[in-house]
Amino acid sequence: LFCAVAVAAIALFLWRARSYLYTDERTMKAFGSLYLRYRPQAYFWEVCILVRKLALVLIGGLLGADPWAQLGATGAVLAAALALQLWRKPFDDVELNRVEEVSLVACLLLLAVAACSYSESVPNAVIIAFYYAITAIAFFRIGQAMHRLWRGPGRRGNAAASSAAAVGGDSAEHGAAAPRGRFVRDFSAFPLADPSGSLPNAALLCLSRGALTVCSAQGGS
């Protein structure tokens, strides 16, 4: 019950604050971890993920005595989550979307392996081989995505342009290409009252993934 109330409170806050989520500095610093990793059009996605986790916990608690019902309900939740993920692409980075998709696909495949194992219709050696193969491929694909992510932000152009426009980015207003940025992990380096005051005039201050990103106004720099 407490978890459901907490999720509802987060959803209510995000909905009521949706008009200034990307413009109010105090809100971004205090609650940015709830929505800044997502595209502005998907600011509510953290609530979707929390609802998914809550549903999986309830399935384990309510259907634990019936393994087949538990497998079916879990599969339905994961399949719905994957369909929504592929439809909305909520994360503001291509690689983060890829990590989420690979994780959901791997969970569904492992669920199918678990069903085969429980039914005892497939030899244990085959089950073990598929389990380790799926796990290894998933870790490899996620590792590739994380490596590309930390080598350089592959931000989605529309999300970067929207964030730049929200803080007064002239380049976004004139249809310029979305700027690329580098991550700044020291929040204290920028005063809360005027975070852009510490930056050159030719720079924009963008926020994503819960960390400050300095984006050059020239997209190619």
URMO-V117935 format. One record per residue. N is the residue number from 1. SS is DSSP state (H for helix, E for strand, L for the rest). Layout:
((N,SS) (N,SS))
This chain:
((1,L) (2,H) (3,H) (4,H) (5,H) (6,H) (7,H) (8,H) (9,H) (10,H) (11,H) (12,H) (13,H) (14,H) (15,H) (16,H) (17,L) (18,L) (19,L) (20,L) (21,L) (22,L) (23,L) (24,L) (25,H) (26,H) (27,H) (28,H) (29,H) (30,H) (31,H) (32,H) (33,H) (34,H) (35,L) (36,L) (37,L) (38,E) (39,L) (40,H) (41,H) (42,H) (43,L) (44,L) (45,H) (46,H) (47,H) (48,H) (49,H) (50,H) (51,H) (52,H) (53,H) (54,H) (55,H) (56,H) (57,H) (58,H) (59,H) (60,H) (61,H) (62,H) (63,L) (64,L) (65,L) (66,L) (67,H) (68,H) (69,H) (70,H) (71,H) (72,H) (73,H) (74,H) (75,H) (76,H) (77,H) (78,H) (79,H) (80,H) (81,H) (82,H) (83,H) (84,H) (85,H) (86,H) (87,H) (88,H) (89,L) (90,L) (91,E) (92,L) (93,E) (94,H) (95,H) (96,H) (97,H) (98,H) (99,H) (100,H) (101,H) (102,H) (103,H) (104,H) (105,H) (106,H) (107,H) (108,H) (109,H) (110,H) (111,H) (112,H) (113,H) (114,H) (115,H) (116,H) (117,H) (118,H) (119,H) (120,L) (121,L) (122,L) (123,L) (124,H) (125,H) (126,H) (127,H) (128,H) (129,H) (130,H) (131,H) (132,H) (133,H) (134,H) (135,H) (136,H) (137,H) (138,H) (139,H) (140,H) (141,H) (142,H) (143,H) (144,H) (145,H) (146,H) (147,H) (148,H) (149,H) (150,H) (151,H) (152,L) (153,L) (154,L) (155,E) (156,L) (157,H) (158,H) (159,H) (160,H) (161,H) (162,H) (163,H) (164,H) (165,H) (166,H) (167,L) (168,L) (169,L) (170,H) (171,H) (172,H) (173,H) (174,L) (175,L) (176,L) (177,L) (178,L) (179,L) (180,L) (181,E) (182,E) (183,E) (184,E) (185,L) (186,L) (187,H) (188,H) (189,H) (190,L) (191,L) (192,L) (193,L) (194,L) (195,H) (196,H) (197,H) (198,H) (199,L) (200,L) (201,L) (202,L) (203,E) (204,E) (205,E) (206,E) (207,E) (208,E) (209,L) (210,L) (211,E) (212,E) (213,E) (214,E) (215,E) (216,E) (217,L) (218,L) (219,L) (220,L) (221,L))
